[in-house]
Amino acid sequence: MFVLLKIAFSAVVLSLAVYGIYTGNHDVTPFTSLSVALLLLVIELEEREKKKK
């Protein structure tokens, strides 16, 4: 489950970052930051689950 979430959030972060850089549109920066935060949350939850086992 966490692998799919990590892949999804990584794709969103990458696509938003490339779009923002390529077009010069900095209006997507908050969404990119939010996506990075969610990706870090998923990584942290995955690590906690590994630690429990």
mmCIF file as gemmi writes it, N, C-alpha and C atoms, coordinates in Angstrom:
data_model
loop_
_atom_site.group_PDB
_atom_site.id
_atom_site.type_symbol
_atom_site.label_atom_id
_atom_site.label_alt_id
_atom_site.label_comp_id
_atom_site.label_asym_id
_atom_site.label_entity_id
_atom_site.label_seq_id
_atom_site.pdbx_PDB_ins_code
_atom_site.Cartn_x
_atom_site.Cartn_y
_atom_site.Cartn_z
_atom_site.occupancy
_atom_site.B_iso_or_equiv
_atom_site.pdbx_formal_charge
_atom_site.auth_seq_id
_atom_site.auth_asym_id
_atom_site.pdbx_PDB_model_num
ATOM 1 N N . MET Axp A 1 ? 0.819 -1.185 0 1 0 ? 1 A 1
ATOM 2 C CA . MET Axp A 1 ? 0 0 0 1 0 ? 1 A 1
ATOM 3 C C . MET Axp A 1 ? 0.869 1.257 0 1 0 ? 1 A 1
ATOM 4 N N . PHE Axp A 2 ? 1.901 1.255 0.866 1 0 ? 2 A 1
ATOM 5 C CA . PHE Axp A 2 ? 2.757 2.425 0.947 1 0 ? 2 A 1
ATOM 6 C C . PHE Axp A 2 ? 3.571 2.617 -0.328 1 0 ? 2 A 1
ATOM 7 N N . VAL Axp A 3 ? 3.901 1.53 -0.986 1 0 ? 3 A 1
ATOM 8 C CA . VAL Axp A 3 ? 4.683 1.638 -2.223 1 0 ? 3 A 1
ATOM 9 C C . VAL Axp A 3 ? 3.876 2.366 -3.287 1 0 ? 3 A 1
ATOM 10 N N . LEU Axp A 4 ? 2.606 2.018 -3.396 1 0 ? 4 A 1
ATOM 11 C CA . LEU Axp A 4 ? 1.751 2.691 -4.377 1 0 ? 4 A 1
ATOM 12 C C . LEU Axp A 4 ? 1.577 4.174 -4.058 1 0 ? 4 A 1
ATOM 13 N N . LEU Axp A 5 ? 1.406 4.492 -2.793 1 0 ? 5 A 1
ATOM 14 C CA . LEU Axp A 5 ? 1.278 5.892 -2.39 1 0 ? 5 A 1
ATOM 15 C C . LEU Axp A 5 ? 2.558 6.668 -2.657 1 0 ? 5 A 1
ATOM 16 N N . LYS Axp A 6 ? 3.704 6.043 -2.379 1 0 ? 6 A 1
ATOM 17 C CA . LYS Axp A 6 ? 4.976 6.714 -2.638 1 0 ? 6 A 1
ATOM 18 C C . LYS Axp A 6 ? 5.161 6.979 -4.125 1 0 ? 6 A 1
ATOM 19 N N . ILE Axp A 7 ? 4.821 6.029 -4.95 1 0 ? 7 A 1
ATOM 20 C CA . ILE Axp A 7 ? 4.947 6.204 -6.394 1 0 ? 7 A 1
ATOM 21 C C . ILE Axp A 7 ? 3.998 7.292 -6.885 1 0 ? 7 A 1
ATOM 22 N N . ALA Axp A 8 ? 2.771 7.287 -6.376 1 0 ? 8 A 1
ATOM 23 C CA . ALA Axp A 8 ? 1.787 8.282 -6.801 1 0 ? 8 A 1
ATOM 24 C C . ALA Axp A 8 ? 2.21 9.693 -6.408 1 0 ? 8 A 1
ATOM 25 N N . PHE Axp A 9 ? 2.606 9.871 -5.141 1 0 ? 9 A 1
ATOM 26 C CA . PHE Axp A 9 ? 3.017 11.203 -4.699 1 0 ? 9 A 1
ATOM 27 C C . PHE Axp A 9 ? 4.304 11.649 -5.378 1 0 ? 9 A 1
ATOM 28 N N . SER Axp A 10 ? 5.198 10.71 -5.639 1 0 ? 10 A 1
ATOM 29 C CA . SER Axp A 10 ? 6.431 11.061 -6.343 1 0 ? 10 A 1
ATOM 30 C C . SER Axp A 10 ? 6.136 11.545 -7.753 1 0 ? 10 A 1
ATOM 31 N N . ALA Axp A 11 ? 5.205 10.881 -8.418 1 0 ? 11 A 1
ATOM 32 C CA . ALA Axp A 11 ? 4.829 11.293 -9.765 1 0 ? 11 A 1
ATOM 33 C C . ALA Axp A 11 ? 4.168 12.672 -9.756 1 0 ? 11 A 1
ATOM 34 N N . VAL Axp A 12 ? 3.341 12.921 -8.762 1 0 ? 12 A 1
ATOM 35 C CA . VAL Axp A 12 ? 2.679 14.232 -8.654 1 0 ? 12 A 1
ATOM 36 C C . VAL Axp A 12 ? 3.712 15.325 -8.399 1 0 ? 12 A 1
ATOM 37 N N . VAL Axp A 13 ? 4.627 15.07 -7.478 1 0 ? 13 A 1
ATOM 38 C CA . VAL Axp A 13 ? 5.667 16.064 -7.166 1 0 ? 13 A 1
ATOM 39 C C . VAL Axp A 13 ? 6.517 16.343 -8.387 1 0 ? 13 A 1
ATOM 40 N N . LEU Axp A 14 ? 6.931 15.293 -9.062 1 0 ? 14 A 1
ATOM 41 C CA . LEU Axp A 14 ? 7.773 15.468 -10.235 1 0 ? 14 A 1
ATOM 42 C C . LEU Axp A 14 ? 7.053 16.223 -11.335 1 0 ? 14 A 1
ATOM 43 N N . SER Axp A 15 ? 5.816 15.859 -11.599 1 0 ? 15 A 1
ATOM 44 C CA . SER Axp A 15 ? 5.082 16.527 -12.674 1 0 ? 15 A 1
ATOM 45 C C . SER Axp A 15 ? 4.807 17.997 -12.347 1 0 ? 15 A 1
ATOM 46 N N . LEU Axp A 16 ? 4.448 18.296 -11.098 1 0 ? 16 A 1
ATOM 47 C CA . LEU Axp A 16 ? 4.216 19.69 -10.721 1 0 ? 16 A 1
ATOM 48 C C . LEU Axp A 16 ? 5.5 20.506 -10.771 1 0 ? 16 A 1
ATOM 49 N N . ALA Axp A 17 ? 6.594 19.928 -10.324 1 0 ? 17 A 1
ATOM 50 C CA . ALA Axp A 17 ? 7.868 20.649 -10.339 1 0 ? 17 A 1
ATOM 51 C C . ALA Axp A 17 ? 8.325 20.92 -11.767 1 0 ? 17 A 1
ATOM 52 N N . VAL Axp A 18 ? 8.218 19.929 -12.626 1 0 ? 18 A 1
ATOM 53 C CA . VAL Axp A 18 ? 8.622 20.114 -14.022 1 0 ? 18 A 1
ATOM 54 C C . VAL Axp A 18 ? 7.713 21.125 -14.697 1 0 ? 18 A 1
ATOM 55 N N . TYR Axp A 19 ? 6.429 21.054 -14.441 1 0 ? 19 A 1
ATOM 56 C CA . TYR Axp A 19 ? 5.491 22.025 -15.021 1 0 ? 19 A 1
ATOM 57 C C . TYR Axp A 19 ? 5.824 23.447 -14.568 1 0 ? 19 A 1
ATOM 58 N N . GLY Axp A 20 ? 6.084 23.608 -13.274 1 0 ? 20 A 1
ATOM 59 C CA . GLY Axp A 20 ? 6.395 24.929 -12.747 1 0 ? 20 A 1
ATOM 60 C C . GLY Axp A 20 ? 7.679 25.501 -13.326 1 0 ? 20 A 1
ATOM 61 N N . ILE Axp A 21 ? 8.689 24.66 -13.485 1 0 ? 21 A 1
ATOM 62 C CA . ILE Axp A 21 ? 9.961 25.124 -14.035 1 0 ? 21 A 1
ATOM 63 C C . ILE Axp A 21 ? 9.837 25.391 -15.531 1 0 ? 21 A 1
ATOM 64 N N . TYR Axp A 22 ? 9.192 24.499 -16.229 1 0 ? 22 A 1
ATOM 65 C CA . TYR Axp A 22 ? 9.107 24.615 -17.687 1 0 ? 22 A 1
ATOM 66 C C . TYR Axp A 22 ? 8.288 25.826 -18.117 1 0 ? 22 A 1
ATOM 67 N N . THR Axp A 23 ? 7.167 26.066 -17.466 1 0 ? 23 A 1
ATOM 68 C CA . THR Axp A 23 ? 6.291 27.166 -17.879 1 0 ? 23 A 1
ATOM 69 C C . THR Axp A 23 ? 6.6 28.467 -17.158 1 0 ? 23 A 1
ATOM 70 N N . GLY Axp A 24 ? 7.354 28.406 -16.07 1 0 ? 24 A 1
ATOM 71 C CA . GLY Axp A 24 ? 7.622 29.599 -15.285 1 0 ? 24 A 1
ATOM 72 C C . GLY Axp A 24 ? 6.439 30.009 -14.43 1 0 ? 24 A 1
ATOM 73 N N . ASN Axp A 25 ? 5.454 29.152 -14.338 1 0 ? 25 A 1
ATOM 74 C CA . ASN Axp A 25 ? 4.257 29.401 -13.549 1 0 ? 25 A 1
ATOM 75 C C . ASN Axp A 25 ? 4.528 28.991 -12.1 1 0 ? 25 A 1
ATOM 76 N N . HIS Axp A 26 ? 4.644 29.966 -11.226 1 0 ? 26 A 1
ATOM 77 C CA . HIS Axp A 26 ? 4.961 29.662 -9.833 1 0 ? 26 A 1
ATOM 78 C C . HIS Axp A 26 ? 3.704 29.548 -8.973 1 0 ? 26 A 1
ATOM 79 N N . ASP Axp A 27 ? 2.562 29.524 -9.593 1 0 ? 27 A 1
ATOM 80 C CA . ASP Axp A 27 ? 1.313 29.35 -8.848 1 0 ? 27 A 1
ATOM 81 C C . ASP Axp A 27 ? 1.133 27.921 -8.345 1 0 ? 27 A 1
ATOM 82 N N . VAL Axp A 28 ? 1.884 26.979 -8.886 1 0 ? 28 A 1
ATOM 83 C CA . VAL Axp A 28 ? 1.758 25.583 -8.473 1 0 ? 28 A 1
ATOM 84 C C . VAL Axp A 28 ? 2.693 25.23 -7.32 1 0 ? 28 A 1
ATOM 85 N N . THR Axp A 29 ? 3.508 26.183 -6.878 1 0 ? 29 A 1
ATOM 86 C CA . THR Axp A 29 ? 4.479 25.918 -5.814 1 0 ? 29 A 1
ATOM 87 C C . THR Axp A 29 ? 3.823 25.423 -4.515 1 0 ? 29 A 1
ATOM 88 N N . PRO Axp A 30 ? 2.71 26.007 -4.061 1 0 ? 30 A 1
ATOM 89 C CA . PRO Axp A 30 ? 2.09 25.474 -2.834 1 0 ? 30 A 1
ATOM 90 C C . PRO Axp A 30 ? 1.618 24.027 -2.985 1 0 ? 30 A 1
ATOM 91 N N . PHE Axp A 31 ? 1.143 23.677 -4.159 1 0 ? 31 A 1
ATOM 92 C CA . PHE Axp A 31 ? 0.693 22.3 -4.385 1 0 ? 31 A 1
ATOM 93 C C . PHE Axp A 31 ? 1.879 21.339 -4.41 1 0 ? 31 A 1
ATOM 94 N N . THR Axp A 32 ? 2.991 21.811 -4.954 1 0 ? 32 A 1
ATOM 95 C CA . THR Axp A 32 ? 4.203 20.993 -4.966 1 0 ? 32 A 1
ATOM 96 C C . THR Axp A 32 ? 4.681 20.762 -3.537 1 0 ? 32 A 1
ATOM 97 N N . SER Axp A 33 ? 4.674 21.811 -2.734 1 0 ? 33 A 1
ATOM 98 C CA . SER Axp A 33 ? 5.101 21.687 -1.335 1 0 ? 33 A 1
ATOM 99 C C . SER Axp A 33 ? 4.174 20.76 -0.551 1 0 ? 33 A 1
ATOM 100 N N . LEU Axp A 34 ? 2.887 20.873 -0.792 1 0 ? 34 A 1
ATOM 101 C CA . LEU Axp A 34 ? 1.924 19.996 -0.126 1 0 ? 34 A 1
ATOM 102 C C . LEU Axp A 34 ? 2.15 18.54 -0.531 1 0 ? 34 A 1
ATOM 103 N N . SER Axp A 35 ? 2.419 18.313 -1.792 1 0 ? 35 A 1
ATOM 104 C CA . SER Axp A 35 ? 2.674 16.951 -2.262 1 0 ? 35 A 1
ATOM 105 C C . SER Axp A 35 ? 3.941 16.379 -1.655 1 0 ? 35 A 1
ATOM 106 N N . VAL Axp A 36 ? 4.974 17.204 -1.511 1 0 ? 36 A 1
ATOM 107 C CA . VAL Axp A 36 ? 6.21 16.751 -0.871 1 0 ? 36 A 1
ATOM 108 C C . VAL Axp A 36 ? 5.945 16.4 0.595 1 0 ? 36 A 1
ATOM 109 N N . ALA Axp A 37 ? 5.159 17.22 1.27 1 0 ? 37 A 1
ATOM 110 C CA . ALA Axp A 37 ? 4.825 16.945 2.669 1 0 ? 37 A 1
ATOM 111 C C . ALA Axp A 37 ? 4.064 15.627 2.799 1 0 ? 37 A 1
ATOM 112 N N . LEU Axp A 38 ? 3.133 15.383 1.915 1 0 ? 38 A 1
ATOM 113 C CA . LEU Axp A 38 ? 2.383 14.123 1.957 1 0 ? 38 A 1
ATOM 114 C C . LEU Axp A 38 ? 3.282 12.93 1.638 1 0 ? 38 A 1
ATOM 115 N N . LEU Axp A 39 ? 4.211 13.119 0.709 1 0 ? 39 A 1
ATOM 116 C CA . LEU Axp A 39 ? 5.166 12.055 0.398 1 0 ? 39 A 1
ATOM 117 C C . LEU Axp A 39 ? 6.024 11.744 1.613 1 0 ? 39 A 1
ATOM 118 N N . LEU Axp A 40 ? 6.496 12.763 2.313 1 0 ? 40 A 1
ATOM 119 C CA . LEU Axp A 40 ? 7.287 12.533 3.521 1 0 ? 40 A 1
ATOM 120 C C . LEU Axp A 40 ? 6.466 11.854 4.611 1 0 ? 40 A 1
ATOM 121 N N . LEU Axp A 41 ? 5.196 12.189 4.713 1 0 ? 41 A 1
ATOM 122 C CA . LEU Axp A 41 ? 4.325 11.54 5.687 1 0 ? 41 A 1
ATOM 123 C C . LEU Axp A 41 ? 4.174 10.053 5.381 1 0 ? 41 A 1
ATOM 124 N N . VAL Axp A 42 ? 3.995 9.716 4.126 1 0 ? 42 A 1
ATOM 125 C CA . VAL Axp A 42 ? 3.866 8.307 3.739 1 0 ? 42 A 1
ATOM 126 C C . VAL Axp A 42 ? 5.16 7.555 4.026 1 0 ? 42 A 1
ATOM 127 N N . ILE Axp A 43 ? 6.298 8.18 3.744 1 0 ? 43 A 1
ATOM 128 C CA . ILE Axp A 43 ? 7.583 7.543 4.025 1 0 ? 43 A 1
ATOM 129 C C . ILE Axp A 43 ? 7.748 7.313 5.522 1 0 ? 43 A 1
ATOM 130 N N . GLU Axp A 44 ? 7.35 8.305 6.322 1 0 ? 44 A 1
ATOM 131 C CA . GLU Axp A 44 ? 7.456 8.174 7.773 1 0 ? 44 A 1
ATOM 132 C C . GLU Axp A 44 ? 6.548 7.061 8.3 1 0 ? 44 A 1
ATOM 133 N N . LEU Axp A 45 ? 5.341 6.971 7.776 1 0 ? 45 A 1
ATOM 134 C CA . LEU Axp A 45 ? 4.43 5.908 8.206 1 0 ? 45 A 1
ATOM 135 C C . LEU Axp A 45 ? 4.956 4.533 7.817 1 0 ? 45 A 1
ATOM 136 N N . GLU Axp A 46 ? 5.57 4.445 6.663 1 0 ? 46 A 1
ATOM 137 C CA . GLU Axp A 46 ? 6.153 3.18 6.234 1 0 ? 46 A 1
ATOM 138 C C . GLU Axp A 46 ? 7.299 2.768 7.161 1 0 ? 46 A 1
ATOM 139 N N . GLU Axp A 47 ? 8.129 3.727 7.548 1 0 ? 47 A 1
ATOM 140 C CA . GLU Axp A 47 ? 9.235 3.429 8.447 1 0 ? 47 A 1
ATOM 141 C C . GLU Axp A 47 ? 8.745 3.005 9.833 1 0 ? 47 A 1
ATOM 142 N N . ARG Axp A 48 ? 7.687 3.642 10.314 1 0 ? 48 A 1
ATOM 143 C CA . ARG Axp A 48 ? 7.123 3.247 11.609 1 0 ? 48 A 1
ATOM 144 C C . ARG Axp A 48 ? 6.586 1.83 11.561 1 0 ? 48 A 1
ATOM 145 N N . GLU Axp A 49 ? 5.966 1.471 10.442 1 0 ? 49 A 1
ATOM 146 C CA . GLU Axp A 49 ? 5.435 0.115 10.319 1 0 ? 49 A 1
ATOM 147 C C . GLU Axp A 49 ? 6.576 -0.896 10.28 1 0 ? 49 A 1
ATOM 148 N N . LYS Axp A 50 ? 7.664 -0.565 9.62 1 0 ? 50 A 1
ATOM 149 C CA . LYS Axp A 50 ? 8.822 -1.459 9.585 1 0 ? 50 A 1
ATOM 150 C C . LYS Axp A 50 ? 9.415 -1.617 10.976 1 0 ? 50 A 1
ATOM 151 N N . LYS Axp A 51 ? 9.436 -0.529 11.744 1 0 ? 51 A 1
ATOM 152 C CA . LYS Axp A 51 ? 10.024 -0.56 13.079 1 0 ? 51 A 1
ATOM 153 C C . LYS Axp A 51 ? 9.217 -1.433 14.03 1 0 ? 51 A 1
ATOM 154 N N . LYS Axp A 52 ? 7.889 -1.477 13.86 1 0 ? 52 A 1
ATOM 155 C CA . LYS Axp A 52 ? 7.038 -2.273 14.722 1 0 ? 52 A 1
ATOM 156 C C . LYS Axp A 52 ? 7.324 -3.76 14.555 1 0 ? 52 A 1
ATOM 157 N N . LYS Axp A 53 ? 7.665 -4.16 13.347 1 0 ? 53 A 1
ATOM 158 C CA . LYS Axp A 53 ? 7.886 -5.587 13.081 1 0 ? 53 A 1
ATOM 159 C C . LYS Axp A 53 ? 9.198 -6.034 13.565 1 0 ? 53 A 1
